[in-house]
Amino acid sequence: MCGIVGYIGKRDVAPLLLEGLQRLEYRGYDSAGIAIAGKSGGLKTVKAKGRVRELEARVPKRFTGTTGIAHTRWATHGAPSDDNAHPHLDAEGKVAVVHNGIIDNATELRAKLTADGVEFRSETDTEVLTHLIGRSQADTLEEKVRQSLALIEGTYGVAVLHADFPDRIVVARNGSPVVLGIGEKEMFVASDVAALVTHTRQVVTLDDGEMATLKADDFRTYTTDGARTTASPTTVEWEAESYDMGGHDTYMHKEMAEQVEAVDRVLRGRIDDRFSTVHLGGLNLDAREARAVRRVKILGCGTSYHAGLIGAGLIEELARIPADGEPASEFRYRNPVVDPDTLYVAVSQSGETYDVLAAVQELKRKGARVLGMVNVVGSAIARETDGGVYVHAGPEVCVVSTKCFTNTVVAFALLALHLGRIRDLSVADGKRLIAGLRKLPGQIAEILEQEPEIKKLAEEYADARSMMFIGRVRGYPVALEASLKLKEISYIHAEAYPASELKHGPLALIEPAMPTIAIVPDDDLLEKNRAALEEIKARSGPILAVAHREQEKADHTIVVPKSEQELDPILMGIPLQLLAYHTALALGRDIDKPRNLAKSVTVE
């Protein structure tokens, strides 16, 4: 959940590393640091608690060199501080290490090193690895790193610089992404392509258990056992401009606005009008295999989990296959029964979410068929699954997900339609749903045009200390996601409940100071949802409804365009993204970088 960037070549390295850190700051932003191999020998480091701008202010003007590594941190071991910031140095100041992940046996190793006389300067687990490398008697840097990693238990993405080997950077991966950028007589390394695309779009993504040596004019890859591997560069589809703010005040605002074109992109080339279905060529699941599926289990974390809940509902409705969603972080620890007739779908925006990746690996070990639904081509989950669907949302920089959530739900609608038409969904229903899918971009644009009115509502509700979100059946996952968005960026406490559950406990919380956001689609449950509004209004609770028409019992209603009822959750979530955004804006929050959170959760 941190950002790594490194460079070796002929250019002045400090500006390149600082630029890379700025692009990776969404991955961690409580401290940052930089280490370079000086032209006169030795390593030079600068570290700072806080944002990358604090680090940049500390870097001296004469901080020159052509090889270096840098890091922006999201704290796990040790509070944010200058000492706990990466890179970490060994006792002699010859070895610098930046590290993403968690070393599970760090306490044991620290105790052994301390008993040998090593003095630690930080509370981090990473410093253990630095001292192990520094104390290794191996002749090469590669062997020093390999010997040290053999003693490590846990996850890592690491980059190592050594004063005695200034012509190279050694990197390694196990559970945390490491991407090499291939330039013209220069090489880059990063934990995310966002730091690379300004300089090169030719990349190599390391696999778990793989290492690499980068020199200015060459690179080679090999396993942690020393066996050579073959790595061919691929071309990143996203360009540098995709990571710019594009005239918006925040990345979140930009990414919400991009949902119109993003949804059009996930649909493009996939609709088959002739047979009223869709083509998903990456599934690697033929019709016979699809008909043999008896259950679908969807695994994700946070927003991806909520998208999976909506996806499960779509699959049940359209394909008539029993389906459910579950947090991947819980699934992998409860010793689940893995059924050969169950199709598992792993959902992750980054494709690197550790809890989801670990669940995929456990499922594959037990012989399950697993599909991936991810946004990043070539990511770990994409590589480890049997097939899947790319959601094509484009880069998402804001820590909280908006357009990727929407595109993931649309991708689930495509998957459900595909499975449904293989089974018993009629041609007429297929045509109806395809027409509904094609209308989505225009309908999203209509909702985004209501932003000024939604902003006023957000400012009215921003003083609330807590909010309740309710929805029924299709509306409940929408309520869950909207509640999460509000919590993440405004820091207002929020709860989401099925509307039918209000009377079973949560109704005790309703009072004039507790607003309720109600998802009220115009479907066969409309009157039951209105009954829930009656219960709230009878207890003087303020109500903001998201509905297809004005609701008499609500104090305010955000009216959204009517879609096919199966697709209602896609549209009804959009105004609640805007509501969370403008609530946070009214409260002066740092929207793109909410406290305590990071974008890509690659640790447990």
N, C-alpha and C positions, 0 to 999 in steps of 0.2 A: 504494500500500500504506500510505497514511496517511489520517488523518481530517481533513476540513474541515467547519467549521460557521460560519455567519454569520447575523446578524440586523440588521434595520432596522425601527424602529417607535417605540413610545412607552415601552416597558418598560425597566427598568434592564438593560443588556445583559450585564454580566459574569456574573451568576448563570446566565443562560440559556446562555451560551457554555460555561461550565464544566460545566454539566449535560450539554450536547451532547457535549462531549469525553469525559465519563465513558462515555457510551453508545457512543462510537466508539473507545474505547481499544483494543479488540480488533484494530483495523486498523493499529495502530502505537503503540508505547509506550516509546520510548527518550528522548523529549523532547517538550515541549509549550509552546505560547505563545499569547498573546492580544494583540490590538491593538484599541483603540477610539478613535472620534472624540470627543474631549473637548468638553464644553459650551462651554468658553472658546476653542475652536479648537485645532488641532494634533492629533497622534496620541499616544496613550499605550500603551506596550507593556510586557509582563512575559513573560519566558521562563524555562524551567527544564529542565535535564537530568533525566531520570527520568520517573516516572509523573505523571499528571494531579494526583494528590494533592500532589506537590511544587510544581507550578505554583500550585495553589489556596492553599497555605500562603504563597506569596510575594505574592499579589494584595493590595494595600492595601485597607483598608475603604472609603476614599474613592476608589474606582476606578470612577467613574460615567460614564455616557453611554448613548445609545440606539441607537448603530450600532457594530458591531464584527465582527471575523473572528477565528477561532481555528483551531488546528491541533495534532494529535498525530502524531508523526513515527515512521517506520520508516526507519532510516538507509540511504541509498544513497551520496550524495556527502558524505564527511566523517563522522567518528566522532560519536557522541552527545555533545553539549555544549550549554552555554547559547548560545554564539555560533552554532552550526549549527542551533539550533531555529528554527522558523518562528513568527511572521511575520518576513520580512526587510524592512528599510527601505532607501530610497535615501539618497544622500549628504546631502540636506537634511532627511531625516526626515519627508517629506510623503507618501510612498507606502509602503503596507504590502501585502505579497503573501504569500498562502499557496498552496502548490502541491503537487499530487500528480503523479507521473510522472517522466520523465527527459528532460532537454534534451540531445540527442545532440551538438550543436555548442557546448556550454557552454565548452569549453576555448578554442576559437577566439574566441568572443565575449568571453570574459574577457580574453584577451590584447589584443584591440582596445581594450576599455574601460580596461584598465590603462595602455596606451600613451597614452590620452587623459587620464590623470591620476586615474582613479577608484581609490579605495582600498577594497578588499574587506575585510569584517569576518568572513566565514565561508568555509568550503571548499565550500559548496553550489553546485549548478548554479542553484538558484532565485534567488540573489542577482543573477545576471546579468539576469534578466527584470526585477527590481525597478529596477535602474539604467537599463535601457533605457526603461522607462515614465517614470521620473523625469526623464530627459534629453529626452524627446519634446517637440517644440514645438507639438504639436497643441492645438487650442482646447478640446476636450472630453475627458473621461476615456475615453469609449468609443473615440475615435480614437487616443488615446495607447496604449491596450491593443491595439487592432487593429494599429497600426503595429509595435508591439514583437513581437507574436505572429507577424507576417509574417517576422521575422528568425529565428524559432525553428524548429529541427528536432527532432522528438521527440514525446513524449506529455505531455499536461498536463490537469489539472483545476485551475483557478485561481480565486481570489477576490481582488479588488483594492479597497483602500480608499485614498482620497486626501483629504488635509486641505483642499484647495481645493474639493472636491466632496463635502461631508459629507452631502449628501442622497441618496447612492446608493452601491450596491456593484455593481461590474461583474464578471461571472464568464464563464468560457469553458471549453469542453471539446474535447479531442482525444485519445481513447483512455483517458481516466480519468473515472469517473462524476461528474456534477454534477446534483444534484436540487434544484429550487426547491420551497419549501413556501409555500403560499398561505394567509395568515391574514386576520383581520379588521383592516384598517388596519395590518398588519404583514406582513413578508416574511422568509422564512428561506432559507438555502441550506446544503446539506450534501453530502458525498460518499456518504451512505448514509441511507436513510429512518429508520434507527434513531434518528438525532438529531432527527427531525422529529415522530414520531408522538405524542409527548406534547402537542404544541401544535396540530398540524393533520394531517389525513389527505388533504388535497387537494395533489397534487404535480404538477410538470411535470419530466420528465426530458429534459435537453438531449441532442441528437445530436452526433456528432463534427462539428467545424467550425462549431458554433453558440455564440453568446454571448447574454448576457442582462444587462439593467440592472434592478436592484431598487431601488424606492423604497418608502416606507412604505405607500403606498396603491395601488401599481401595479407592473407589471413588463412588459417587452417583450423579445422574443427576435428575433435576427437572425443572419445568417451572419458569419463573419470577413471576408467581402467587403462587408458592409454591407447586404445585402438583407434585408428584413423577412421573418420566418417567423411562422407561425401555431401557437400552442401552446394546447391545451385541457387543463385539469387533469384528472387521473384520481384515483380514490379508492384509497388503500392498503388492502389487505385485512387487514393485521395491525394489531392494536391495541397501545397502549403496554404493557399488561400482559404481552404476549408476550415483551418484552425484560427482564422482571424475573426474579430468580432463583427466585422461587416457593418459598421455604423450604429450598432446597437449599444446600449449602455452596459449590458451584461451578456454573457454567453447564454444564460437561461432564456433571456428574452429572444435572442437570435434563434435559439433552437426551437422554441415554441413556434415562432414565425415560420420556421423551415418545415413544419409538419405537413403543409400543403404539398410541397414538392417531394418530401420524403415518402409520403403515402403513395403518391403517383409512382415513385421509383420502385417501391416494393411490389406494386401491381404490374409494372411494365413487363411485357413479354411473357407473362405467366397465364393469362386468361385464354381459354380455348372456347370460342363461341360455338364452334361446330358441335361439340359434345356437351356444352353447358358445364364445363369443369375448368380446372386449372392444371397447368404442368409445373411440377416441382422436381426437376431433373436430378437434384442433388440428394433426394431421399434414399436412393438405392433400395427401393422397396417396390417390388412389382405387384401387380393386381392380386395374384394368388396369395402372396405373403400378407398383403394388406387385409384381405378377407379373413385370414387366419388369426388376426389380432383379436384377442378377447377382452383386453383391458388396456387403457392408456394411463400411465403415471407420469405426471409432469413435475420436474424438480427445478427449483430456483431459489433465490434469496432476495429479500426486500422487494423492490419494484418488479423484478423478474418473476418472483413468486406470485405477485398479484396478477401479472400478465398471464401466468400459467393457470391461475384459477379461472380467469375469463376463458382461456383456451380450452380448459377442461369442459366448461359449460357448452362451448361451441361444438366440441367433438361429440358430446353426448346428444345434443340437439340435432345436429346435422348428420352424423354418422351412426348414431344409436349404438355407440360403444361406451360401456361404463368408463368414466374418466374422472380423475381427481388430481389436485395439485397438493404439493407438500414442500415445506422448506427443506432444501437439500442439507442444511446444517443439522437438522433433526434426523432425517432419513438415514444418513450414513452412520449414526450411532445407535440405532435401535434394532440392529440385527434383523432387517426386513426379510420377508419371504420373497425371493426373486423367482417369478413365474416365467417360464419360457414362452407363454402365450401373451405376455404383457409387453407392450411397446413403451419404452421409457424415452422421455424427451427432456433434455437438459437445456435450461434457458440461462443465458448470461450475456449481458451487453458486451462486456470486454472479451468474453471467451476465455478468461483467465481466473474467474472467481474461484478461490481455492476450495471452498466447501462444495461447490458444484462439480469442480474437476475431480475432487476426491471421491464423490459419489459416483461419477462416471467410471472412474478406475475400479472401484469396488464392484460395480455392476458388470463391467467387462470381465473382471476376474471370475465372476459367477456365471458367465455365459449369456448375459442378457443382450438383447438388441437395443441399442441406444442411438437416438437421433439428437443432433445438436440444433439449437436455434440461437444464433449469435449474430453480432454485428460486425465482428472483426475477422476478415478473411485470413486464414492461416493461423488463427489462435489455437491455444492448446486444446480446448474442447472441440473445436472444429476438426482438429487432426486426430483426436482420440475416439471420436464417435463413428458409427457405421455409415452415417450420412446425415443430411439435415437441410435446413433452410437458412440462408442468410437474409437478414431483415433489411439490409441496405438503407439504414437511416443516415449514413454519413457520420463523420466524427462528432462526438458529443463530449464537450469539454466541461460544461457545468457539472459539479459533483452530483446533483440530483438529475434523474433521468426524466425527460419529457418526450421528445420525438422518438427515442428508441423504444420507450414503453408503448407508444401508439403504434409504431411500426411492428412491434412484436405481436401485439394483439391482432393487427391486420394479417400478419403472417400466419397466426393461428387460425384465423378465419379461412385463409387459403388452404391450410392443411385440413381443416375440418370439411371444407367443401370437396377437396380431393378425395378424402376417405369416404365421404358421404356418397359421392357419385359412383364410386367403385362398389358401394353396397346398395342401399335402397333409396337414396335421395332422388326424387323425380327430376326429369328434364325441366319441368316448369319451375320447380324450386331452385334448380341450378341457375336458370335464367334470371329469376327474381333476385337471387343473391348477387350474381355478377352485376346486375344493374345497380344494386345497392352499393357494391364495392366501388363501382366507377363514379358514383356520386360523391363519395367521401371527400376527395380533395376540395371540391367546391363547397361542401357543407362545412368543412373545417375552416375554410376562408370566411364563411359567413359568421361563424362563432368568434373568430379572431377579431372581426370588425366590431364586436361588442365590447372590446377591451376598455374603452372609456367608462362605460356604465359599470363594468365589473370592478374597475379600479375604485369607483365611488363606494360600491358595496364593501370592498375590502377595507377601505379606510374607516367605514362605519363599524365594522366588526373587529378591527385591529386591537381594541382595548380589552377584548375578552381574554380571560385567563385560561379558559378551557372551551373546547367545542366538541360537539357530538356529531358524528357522521353516520347516517343510516341509509340502507338500501335493501332491497329484497330480491333474492335470486340473482338475476343478471346485474342488479344494481349494487349488491353487497361488495364484490371485489372493487368496483369503482369507488365505493365509500372507503374501503381499506386503503387504496392508493392515494385518494385525496387527503385522507387523514395523515398518511405518512408524509406527503409533500408538505403539508402545513407544519408538521413537527420539525421536519428536516431544516427548513429555511427560515421559519418565523420564530421557532422555539416556543410556540404556544402548545400547551398540552392538548392532545386530541385523541378521541377514541372512536372506533368504528364498530358498529353492531348491525346485525341483521334487523331490519325494522320490526320483524315479528318477535324479536327477543326483548324489545323495550320493556314490555310488561313483566318480564321475568327477572328484573333487577335494575337495569340502567335507568329506568324511569325515575328512580329515587334521586338521580342527579339533576333532573330537569328543574330549572328555576329561571327567573328573569335574566340572571347573569350568565346563563349557559345557552349559547346559540346552538341550534341544530341545523346541519346542512343535510337536506333530504334529497335522495335520488328518486324521482317520480316519473318514470317513463309512461307513455300513454299505451299501456298494454293490458293484458287480461288481469293484472294485479293492481290496476290503478285505484280501484275503490278500497282495496285493503291498505294500500299506501296512504290514501287519504284518511283512513281510520287512524293510522299512526299519527298523522299530523293533528288530528282532533285530540288525541291523548296528550300531545305535547302542548297544544294551545290551551287546553283546559288547565294546565299547570303553569301558564304564563311564560312558556319558553319561546324565545324568538326563533323564527324559522326562515331559512333561505332555501328555496326549492330549486332544483335543476330539473326542468320538465319540458314537455313538448307544448304545453299551454299554461297560461296563468293559473295558479293554484290559490283558491280563495282563502284557505287557512294559512297560507304562508305570508309572512311580512314582505318578502321580496321573492320574485321568481326570475331566474335566468332561463329564457326560452331557447331551446336548441332545435335545429331542424330535425324532422322525423325521418328516420331511416327504416330499413327492414329491422324488425324487432330483435333479431339475433345480433345485429350490428350496433344496437343502441349503446352498449358500453363504450364503444370507440369514441363516439361523439360526446357522450355525457361526461367523460373525463376531462375534455379540453378546457371548458370554462373554469374547472376547479384547479387546474394548473395556474391559470391566470389569477384566480382568487388567492392562492397561496403566494404567488409572486408579489402581487401588490400589497398583500398583508405584510409580508416581510419587508418590502420597500418602505411602507409607512412606518415600520418600526426601526428602520435604519440598519437592517441586518446586512451582512456580507453574503449576498445571495449565491454567488458562484462558489464560494468556499465556506460553507457552514461549519461552525465549530465542531470539533471532535470527529469529523467525517472525512473520508477520502473516496475517490471515485472507484478505483479498481481494488476490490478487497481480496488481496492475495495472501492473507494470513487467516488463521482460525479465529 
